[in-house]
């Protein structure tokens, strides 16, 4: 009996050339047989598409797939009978702040020659240019997003990743490279910040499965800075698998990482498939520390700060990819002198900077939560559960369970605003009532009971999915994911997180009464242990009485838990009463606004695929241009004098290198050091002033 070929192969040989390693890896999983079978099944379109990693900002960058290996693979595919081989990718977020990052210019500058070593022509294609109508389901995370026809119709699809660390996800391998088939330039915003990236890659693979996943580990990119500050390491390895999840699993293990550290790797690989090769971790490998990964994800929650930070942290060969904005170029050049030397373990400069940026992002978010809610970006968080995975018994038991919980409020006296509450096992049970002078039919037509949660105070996003309707077309079963600002809001100042809860809901319609009951399935970010409840509309004469009940148990910041406010009953009761009075009054005010046809949502809508927002630095440049036109001439002249002036405290550099960095000789301690420090700070401020002056058109 013939032994089937392995599904995964790891080929390592320090003495072999990269092309030979690739050939051996391909032979190990019988690539020839796989490709010939796929081409035979698609006689009308014998085209193979390769999607490599093109994240490099310099030739021979370890953060990208080696173009020579991609071209060698193309030759092999032609020899197997492919009619055409195309290299596909799309523009990514970096095209918004760096020149020459469109698909064709980037490929040319990074070393793609449009002809293989054997003289066969191949094409570079922009997979966003032929994007067809969305192939994704209406209830999916990529609903409405188009996808390349070339990618969908290919006879054989290959993702060829670079072997690299990633500052937010630990590693960026085939699943990260797969995101480059999606349209929309600002991929960081569209598919990472605004969506669950793990759900995004699952949807992509369901619509157009990958036939082969390759990882170029001949020269890898490791280090604390991830792809932003790539640090090359000779690892002499090629990893190949039929499943990208398996490829990334093996790639992570070779780095000494648990693949679960990545938000993209959310479906485990099949450990039962055969593999050959060693999983021994690479020697001398440096991973991004858990603290640095956490800081990067915290920074990503503030889209404006994250989009501003990325270009100034990225190592760039400016001769190939100049910055679009002078301010980014200046800041990047200044930081480069610190980050480029951060190769040795233990330096931690990048990690420290990441922590500072994370703290700034959280401080800004906390300020917005407390004082500027209209500036918060809404989150279209996708559902993270499927209706078919929920038993019918789960739906039927919701209403009785909520009724039992509500009965625990018996005996509690409502205050003058109609609120009553009590604590049971660290959870708050409360209800509140408000009477609206409208008949139930009129009220319910304007305020659909199944959407009531979306009208509640501090709701900032989520998604609802209708699971069942009655004979009149009304929603009777619903899944919903809700995101709210930290509760109470002041906990945002202490590190409180957004409340993220996925719920199962049943809706009932009766004579003179409508209600929706819900129970918590889980919390994606572990912010809620429970958020169960009920909303009820009851017709009373010509009025509608709205009752809201909930049992809530939210995790509090470590400092709040350490203080243990239950030790101070008077303070604790005042804080709880104040928080739920605010919730009740603002929620009922929202319902009144909905009745009047007003939009009650807080925050700003997230960027859309067809309406990407400019980078913050570009917005500042536009403001500077307007100021240049509006400021009086004498003010412009004064700024020109400030830019061109000399400062007596600024030290004179011994030389200025090709990157514009100034070098100074050492001095003795004492007053000389004070003058040196003052001069260095003055020099930085002077450089920033020059950058602003360039935006104003004063200097070239």
C-alpha positions in Angstrom: 0.0 0.0 0.0 1.4 3.4 -1.0 2.0 5.8 1.9 0.3 9.2 1.2 2.6 12.2 1.0 2.8 14.4 4.1 0.6 17.5 4.3 3.3 19.6 5.9 7.0 19.7 5.3 9.8 21.7 7.0 13.1 21.6 5.0 16.2 23.1 6.6 19.7 22.9 5.2 22.3 25.6 5.8 24.4 24.3 2.9 21.6 24.4 0.3 20.7 27.3 -2.0 17.2 28.7 -1.4 15.9 27.4 -4.8 17.1 23.9 -3.9 15.3 24.2 -0.5 12.1 25.2 -2.3 12.4 22.2 -4.8 12.9 19.8 -1.9 9.9 21.2 0.0 7.7 21.0 -3.1 8.8 17.4 -3.7 8.2 16.4 -0.1 4.4 17.1 -0.3 4.1 16.0 -4.0 3.4 19.4 -5.3 3.6 18.2 -8.9 0.7 15.8 -8.4 -1.4 18.4 -6.7 -0.9 21.0 -9.4 -1.4 18.7 -12.3 -4.7 17.4 -10.8 -5.9 21.0 -10.3 -5.0 22.0 -13.8 -6.7 19.0 -15.3 -9.9 19.8 -13.4 -9.9 23.4 -14.9 -9.1 23.0 -18.5 -10.7 26.3 -19.4 -8.6 28.3 -17.0 -5.2 26.8 -16.3 -3.9 29.9 -14.4 -2.0 29.8 -11.2 -2.0 32.8 -8.8 0.8 33.4 -6.3 0.3 36.0 -3.6 3.7 36.8 -2.0 4.5 39.0 1.0 5.5 42.5 -0.4 5.8 44.4 2.9 9.5 45.2 2.4 10.7 48.8 2.3 14.1 48.0 1.0 15.6 45.5 -1.6 16.3 42.1 -0.1 14.3 43.0 3.0 13.7 40.0 5.2 10.1 41.2 5.8 9.1 40.1 2.2 9.2 37.0 0.2 12.4 36.7 -1.9 11.4 37.6 -5.5 13.9 35.2 -6.9 12.1 32.3 -5.0 8.8 33.4 -6.4 10.1 33.5 -9.9 11.7 30.1 -9.4 8.4 28.7 -8.3 6.7 30.3 -11.4 9.1 28.4 -13.6 8.3 25.1 -11.9 4.5 25.8 -12.3 5.0 26.5 -16.0 6.8 23.2 -16.4 3.8 21.4 -14.8 1.5 22.8 -17.5 0.2 26.1 -16.2 -1.0 28.3 -19.1 -0.1 31.4 -17.1 1.3 32.3 -13.7 0.5 35.7 -12.2 1.8 37.4 -9.1 -1.1 39.1 -7.3 -1.3 41.6 -4.5 -3.0 44.9 -3.7 -2.1 48.3 -2.3 -1.9 48.3 1.5 -2.1 51.0 4.2 1.5 52.1 3.6 0.6 53.5 0.2 -1.2 56.2 2.1 2.0 57.7 3.5 4.9 56.5 1.3 5.5 57.1 -2.4 6.0 54.2 -5.0 3.8 51.8 -3.0 1.3 51.1 -5.8 1.3 47.5 -6.9 3.5 47.8 -10.0 6.1 50.3 -8.8 6.5 48.4 -5.6 7.1 45.1 -7.3 9.6 46.7 -9.7 11.6 48.4 -6.9 11.6 45.3 -4.7 13.1 43.1 -7.5 10.4 41.5 -9.6 11.6 41.3 -13.2 8.4 40.0 -15.0 10.4 37.2 -16.5 11.5 33.9 -14.9 15.1 32.6 -14.9 14.1 30.2 -17.7 12.8 33.2 -19.8 9.1 32.7 -19.2 7.0 35.8 -18.9 4.7 36.3 -15.9 2.3 39.2 -14.9 2.0 41.3 -11.8 -1.7 42.0 -11.2 -3.5 44.3 -8.9 -6.2 42.1 -7.3 -8.3 45.1 -6.4 -8.8 46.2 -10.1 -11.0 43.2 -11.1 -12.9 42.8 -7.8 -16.3 41.3 -8.4 -19.5 41.4 -6.5 -19.1 40.2 -3.0 -19.0 36.4 -2.7 -19.4 36.6 1.1 -22.6 35.7 3.0 -24.9 38.5 4.2 -24.4 37.5 7.8 -20.6 37.3 7.5 -17.8 39.6 8.6 -17.0 40.5 4.9 -20.6 41.1 3.8 -20.5 43.5 0.8 -16.7 43.3 0.3 -15.8 42.5 -3.4 -13.1 39.9 -4.2 -10.8 39.6 -7.2 -12.2 37.5 -10.1 -8.6 36.3 -10.9 -8.2 35.0 -7.4 -11.6 33.4 -7.3 -11.3 31.7 -10.7 -7.7 30.5 -10.4 -7.0 26.8 -11.0 -4.5 26.8 -8.2 -4.0 29.4 -5.4 -0.7 29.9 -3.6 0.2 32.1 -0.7 4.0 32.5 -0.3 4.7 34.3 3.0 7.9 35.7 4.5 9.1 34.4 7.8 8.6 37.4 10.1 7.6 38.5 13.6 4.8 40.9 14.1 4.6 43.5 16.8 0.8 43.0 17.4 0.3 39.3 16.6 3.6 37.8 17.4 4.1 36.5 13.8 2.8 37.4 10.4 2.9 34.4 8.0 0.5 33.0 5.4 -2.7 34.2 7.0 -1.4 37.7 7.3 -0.2 37.6 3.7 -3.7 36.4 2.6 -5.2 39.7 3.7 -3.4 41.3 0.7 -6.0 39.8 -1.7 -8.7 42.1 -0.3 -9.5 45.5 -1.9 -9.5 48.7 0.1 -6.2 50.4 0.6 -6.3 51.1 4.3 -6.3 47.4 5.3 -5.2 48.1 8.9 -8.4 50.0 9.5 -10.7 48.0 7.3 -9.8 44.4 8.3 -7.9 44.6 11.6 -9.2 47.5 13.7 -12.8 47.5 12.5 -13.3 43.7 12.1 -12.2 40.5 13.8 -9.1 39.6 11.7 -9.5 35.9 12.5 -13.0 36.0 11.1 -11.8 37.9 8.1 -9.3 35.2 7.1 -11.8 32.4 7.8 -14.3 34.1 5.4 -11.6 34.5 2.8 -10.7 30.9 2.9 -14.3 29.8 2.7 -14.9 31.9 -0.4 -11.6 30.9 -2.2 -9.6 28.2 -0.4 -5.8 28.3 -0.6 -4.3 25.3 -2.3 -0.7 25.7 -1.1 0.9 27.7 1.7 4.6 28.5 1.7 6.9 30.3 4.1 10.2 31.7 2.9 12.4 31.2 6.0 15.8 31.3 4.2 16.5 34.7 5.6 13.9 35.6 8.2 12.8 38.8 9.9 12.9 38.5 13.7 13.3 41.0 16.5 11.2 43.1 18.9 10.2 45.6 16.2 8.5 43.0 14.0 8.0 44.1 10.4 8.5 47.8 11.3 12.2 47.2 12.2 13.1 44.0 10.4 16.2 42.2 11.8 17.6 39.6 9.4 18.5 36.1 10.6 19.7 33.2 8.4 17.4 30.4 9.2 17.9 28.3 6.0 14.3 26.9 6.0 11.3 26.5 3.7 7.9 25.5 5.2 5.2 24.2 3.0 1.6 23.0 3.8 -1.6 22.4 2.0 -3.5 24.4 4.7 -2.4 27.9 5.7 -3.4 27.3 9.3 -1.1 24.3 9.4 1.7 26.4 7.8 1.3 29.1 10.4 1.1 26.7 13.2 4.4 25.1 12.3 5.9 28.6 11.6 5.0 29.8 15.0 6.4 26.7 16.7 9.7 27.2 14.9 9.8 30.7 16.4 9.1 29.2 19.8 5.6 30.7 19.9 2.1 29.4 20.7 0.2 30.0 17.4 -2.8 31.2 19.5 -0.9 34.5 20.2 -2.1 35.7 16.8 -5.6 37.1 16.3 -5.6 35.5 12.8 -4.9 32.0 13.9 -8.3 31.2 15.5 -9.0 27.8 13.9 -6.4 25.3 15.0 -4.5 23.2 12.4 -5.1 19.5 12.1 -2.5 17.8 14.3 -3.4 14.5 12.7 -1.9 15.2 9.3 1.5 13.8 8.6 4.5 16.0 8.4 8.3 15.7 7.9 11.0 17.9 9.2 12.0 19.3 12.6 10.0 21.7 14.8 13.1 22.7 16.8 13.0 26.5 17.3 15.4 28.6 15.3 18.7 29.4 17.0 19.3 33.0 18.3 15.7 33.9 17.4 14.2 37.1 19.1 10.4 37.3 19.4 8.3 40.3 20.2 7.7 40.2 23.9 4.2 39.6 25.3 4.3 43.1 26.8 5.1 44.7 23.5 2.4 42.7 21.7 -0.1 43.9 24.3 1.0 47.5 23.9 0.6 47.4 20.1 -2.9 46.1 20.4 -3.8 48.7 22.9 -2.4 51.4 20.6 -4.5 50.0 17.7 -7.7 50.8 19.6 -7.0 54.5 18.9 -7.1 54.5 15.1 -5.8 58.1 14.7 -2.8 57.5 17.0 -2.0 54.2 15.4 -2.2 55.5 11.8 0.1 58.4 12.9 2.6 56.1 14.6 3.0 53.5 11.8 5.0 55.7 9.3 7.3 57.1 11.9 8.2 53.7 13.3 8.8 52.0 10.0 12.4 51.5 8.7 12.3 52.8 5.2 14.8 53.1 2.3 13.7 56.6 1.3 15.6 56.5 -1.9 13.1 53.9 -3.0 10.0 54.9 -1.0 10.1 58.6 -0.1 7.6 59.8 2.5 4.6 61.7 1.2 4.8 64.1 4.1 7.9 66.0 5.3 6.8 65.8 9.0 6.7 61.9 8.8 10.2 62.0 7.2 11.6 64.2 10.0 10.2 62.2 12.8 11.1 58.9 11.2 14.7 60.1 10.7 15.0 61.3 14.3 13.6 58.0 15.7 15.8 55.9 13.4 18.9 56.6 15.4 17.4 54.9 18.4 15.4 52.1 16.8 18.0 51.0 14.3 20.4 50.1 17.1 17.7 48.1 18.9 18.9 44.8 17.5 20.4 43.3 20.6 18.2 41.6 23.1 17.5 43.6 26.2 17.7 47.0 24.6 13.9 47.3 24.5 13.7 50.7 22.9 11.0 49.7 20.6 9.0 48.0 23.4 9.3 51.1 25.6 8.2 53.4 22.8 5.3 51.0 22.1 4.3 51.1 25.8 4.3 55.0 25.8 2.1 55.0 22.6 -0.3 52.5 24.2 -0.6 54.7 27.3 -1.2 57.8 25.1 -3.9 55.9 23.2 -5.7 54.8 26.4 -5.4 58.3 27.9 -7.0 59.8 24.8 -9.8 57.2 24.7 -10.5 57.7 28.4 -10.8 61.5 27.8 -13.2 60.9 25.0 -15.2 58.5 27.1 -15.6 61.0 29.8 -15.8 64.3 28.0 -15.9 63.9 24.2 -18.0 60.9 23.2 -18.8 62.3 19.8 -15.1 61.8 18.9 -15.2 58.0 19.6 -15.1 55.8 16.5 -18.0 53.3 16.4 -17.1 49.7 16.1 -19.0 47.4 13.6 -17.9 44.3 15.6 -19.0 41.2 13.8 -20.9 38.4 15.3 -18.7 35.6 16.7 -21.2 32.7 16.9 -23.4 30.8 14.5 -27.1 30.3 15.1 -27.0 26.6 14.1 -24.6 25.9 17.0 -27.3 26.9 19.5 -29.8 24.2 20.6 -33.5 25.0 20.5 -33.6 24.4 24.3 -31.3 27.3 24.8 -33.8 29.7 23.2 -36.7 28.3 25.1 -35.2 28.7 28.6 -34.3 32.5 28.2 -37.6 34.0 29.3 -38.1 31.8 32.4 -34.6 32.4 33.5 -35.0 36.2 33.3 -38.3 36.0 35.1 -36.6 34.2 38.0 -33.8 36.8 38.1 -36.4 39.6 38.0 -38.2 38.1 41.0 -35.2 38.8 43.1 -36.0 42.5 43.1 -39.2 42.0 45.0 -39.3 44.1 48.1 -36.8 46.7 46.7 -38.3 50.2 46.8 -38.0 52.4 43.7 -36.5 55.8 44.2 -38.1 59.0 42.9 -36.9 58.4 39.4 -38.3 54.9 39.2 -35.0 53.0 39.7 -34.5 50.1 42.1 -31.5 47.9 42.5 -29.7 45.4 44.7 -26.4 43.4 44.7 -26.4 39.6 44.6 -23.0 37.7 44.2 -21.3 40.9 43.0 -23.8 41.3 40.2 -26.2 44.3 40.1 -29.8 43.6 39.5 -31.9 46.7 38.6 -35.0 47.8 36.8 -36.3 51.2 35.8 -39.7 52.4 34.4 -40.8 55.3 32.2 -44.2 56.1 30.8 -44.5 57.6 27.4 -47.8 59.4 26.3 -48.2 57.4 23.1 -50.3 54.3 22.3 -48.4 51.1 22.2 -48.9 50.6 18.4 -47.5 54.0 17.6 -44.6 53.6 20.1 -43.6 50.1 18.9 -43.7 51.2 15.2 -41.1 53.9 15.9 -39.1 51.9 18.4 -38.8 48.2 17.3 -38.5 46.2 20.5 -35.9 43.9 19.0 -33.6 47.0 18.4 -34.0 48.5 21.9 -30.5 47.5 23.1 -29.0 49.5 20.2 -30.8 52.6 21.6 -29.4 52.3 25.1 -26.9 54.6 26.7 -23.2 54.4 25.6 -23.9 51.8 22.8 -20.9 52.1 20.4 -21.4 49.3 17.9 -22.1 45.6 17.2 -24.1 43.5 15.0 -27.5 41.7 15.2 -28.6 38.7 13.2 -32.2 37.6 12.8 -32.6 33.9 13.4 -36.4 33.5 13.2 -39.6 35.4 12.4 -43.3 34.9 13.1 -46.0 34.6 10.4 -46.3 38.4 10.3 -42.6 38.8 9.6 -41.7 40.1 13.0 -38.3 39.0 14.6 -38.8 36.4 17.3 -35.2 35.1 17.7 -32.0 37.1 17.4 -28.3 36.9 18.0 -26.6 40.1 18.9 -23.2 41.4 19.8 -23.1 44.7 21.7 -20.3 47.0 22.5 -20.6 49.7 25.1 -18.2 52.3 26.7 -16.7 51.2 30.0 -19.2 51.1 32.8 -19.3 53.2 34.9 -17.6 55.7 32.5 -15.1 56.9 35.1 -13.4 53.4 35.1 -12.0 54.3 31.7 -9.6 56.6 33.6 -8.4 53.6 35.5 -7.9 51.2 32.6 -11.5 50.0 32.2 -12.2 48.2 28.9 -15.1 48.4 26.4 -18.0 46.1 27.4 -18.2 43.5 24.6 -21.0 40.9 25.0 -22.6 38.4 22.7 -26.2 37.6 23.5 -29.0 35.3 22.6 -32.5 37.0 22.4 -36.1 36.0 22.2 -38.9 38.5 21.3 -42.6 38.0 22.2 -45.6 39.9 20.8 -48.9 39.8 22.7 -52.1 41.8 23.1 -51.1 45.1 24.6 -47.5 43.9 25.4 -44.2 43.3 23.6 -40.9 42.2 25.2 -37.4 41.0 24.4 -35.4 38.9 26.9 -31.7 38.1 26.5 -28.9 36.1 28.1 -25.2 36.3 27.8 -23.4 33.7 25.7 -19.9 35.0 26.3 -17.8 38.1 26.3 -15.1 38.3 23.6 -12.7 40.4 25.7 -13.8 38.9 29.0 -15.2 42.3 30.1 -18.6 40.9 31.3 -19.4 37.9 33.4 -23.1 38.5 32.9 -25.3 41.0 31.1 -28.8 39.4 31.0 -32.0 41.4 30.8 -35.4 42.2 29.6 -37.1 45.2 27.9 -40.9 45.4 27.9 -43.4 47.7 26.2 -46.9 47.6 27.9 -49.9 49.5 26.7 -51.7 51.3 29.5 -54.7 53.2 28.2 -53.3 55.6 25.6 -49.8 55.4 27.0 -46.9 53.0 26.7 -45.0 51.9 29.9 -41.4 50.9 29.2 -39.6 48.7 31.7 -35.9 47.8 31.5 -34.5 45.0 33.7 -30.9 43.7 33.8 -28.5 41.6 35.8 -25.0 42.9 35.1 -21.6 41.8 36.4 -18.8 43.6 34.6 -15.1 43.2 35.3 -13.6 46.2 36.9 -10.0 47.6 36.5 -7.4 46.0 38.9 -7.2 49.2 41.0 -11.0 49.3 41.6 -11.0 45.6 42.5 -8.0 46.1 44.8 -9.8 49.0 46.6 -12.9 46.8 47.0 -15.6 49.5 47.3 -17.9 47.1 49.1 -15.8 48.0 52.2 -17.2 51.5 52.0 -21.0 50.9 51.7 -22.1 54.5 51.6 -19.6 55.4 48.8 -20.4 52.1 46.9 -24.2 52.6 47.0 -23.9 56.2 45.9 -21.7 55.3 42.9 -24.0 52.4 41.8 -27.1 54.6 42.2 -25.6 57.4 40.3 -24.4 55.1 37.5 -27.8 53.5 36.9 -29.7 56.7 37.3 -27.6 58.1 34.5 -28.1 54.9 32.4 -31.9 55.1 32.9 -32.3 58.8 32.2 -30.1 58.8 29.1 -31.6 55.5 27.7 -35.1 56.8 28.1 -34.0 60.1 26.6 -32.6 58.1 23.6 -36.0 56.4 23.2 -37.7 59.7 23.1 -35.2 60.9 20.5 -35.9 57.8 18.4 -39.6 58.6 18.6 -38.8 62.0 17.1 -36.7 60.5 14.3 -33.3 61.7 15.7 -30.1 59.7 15.5 -29.1 58.7 19.1 -25.8 56.9 18.3 -22.7 58.4 19.9 -19.4 58.6 18.2 -18.4 58.8 14.5 -18.9 56.1 11.9 -16.0 53.9 11.1 -14.2 54.5 7.8 -15.9 52.8 4.8 -14.1 50.9 2.0 -15.0 53.5 -0.5 -14.4 56.6 1.7 -11.0 56.1 3.5 -10.1 58.9 5.8 -6.8 60.8 5.2 -4.0 60.2 7.6 -3.9 62.7 10.6 -0.6 64.2 9.4 -2.2 64.9 5.9 -5.1 66.6 7.6 -2.6 68.8 9.5 -0.8 69.6 6.3 -4.0 70.7 4.7 -4.6 73.0 7.7 -1.1 74.3 7.4 -1.7 75.1 3.7 -4.9 77.0 4.6 -2.9 78.9 7.3 -0.3 79.8 4.8 -3.0 81.4 2.6 -4.7 83.2 5.5 -1.8 84.4 7.8 -0.6 88.0 7.4 2.7 88.3 5.5 4.5 89.7 8.6 3.6 86.6 10.5 4.9 84.3 7.7 8.1 86.4 7.7 8.5 86.0 11.5 8.1 82.3 11.2 10.7 82.3 8.3 13.1 84.1 10.6 12.5 81.6 13.4 13.2 78.7 11.0 16.4 80.2 9.5 17.7 81.7 12.8 20.7 80.4 14.7 20.5 79.7 18.4 23.4 80.4 20.7 22.6 77.4 22.9 22.4 74.9 20.0 25.7 72.9 19.6 27.4 72.8 16.3 27.4 69.3 14.7 30.8 67.8 13.7 29.1 66.3 10.6 25.7 65.7 8.9 25.3 62.3 7.3 23.3 61.3 4.2 20.1 60.8 6.2 20.2 64.3 7.6 21.2 63.1 11.0 23.6 65.4 12.9 26.6 64.0 14.8 28.2 65.7 17.8 31.5 65.2 19.7 31.4 64.4 23.4 31.9 67.1 26.1 32.9 67.2 29.7 30.3 67.0 32.4 28.7 69.9 34.3 27.4 73.0 32.6 28.6 71.7 29.3 26.2 68.7 29.6 23.4 71.0 30.4 24.1 73.1 27.3 24.4 69.9 25.2 21.0 68.6 26.4 19.3 72.0 26.0 20.8 72.2 22.5 19.7 68.7 21.5 16.1 69.4 22.6 16.3 72.8 20.8 17.6 71.0 17.7 14.6 68.6 17.7 12.2 71.5 18.1 14.0 73.3 15.3 13.6 70.3 13.0 9.9 70.1 13.7 9.6 73.8 13.0 11.3 73.3 9.7 8.8 70.5 8.9 5.9 72.7 9.6 7.5 75.4 7.5 7.7 73.0 4.6 4.0 72.4 4.9 3.4 76.1 4.9 5.4 76.5 1.7 8.1 78.6 3.4 10.9 76.1 2.8 11.5 73.4 0.2 
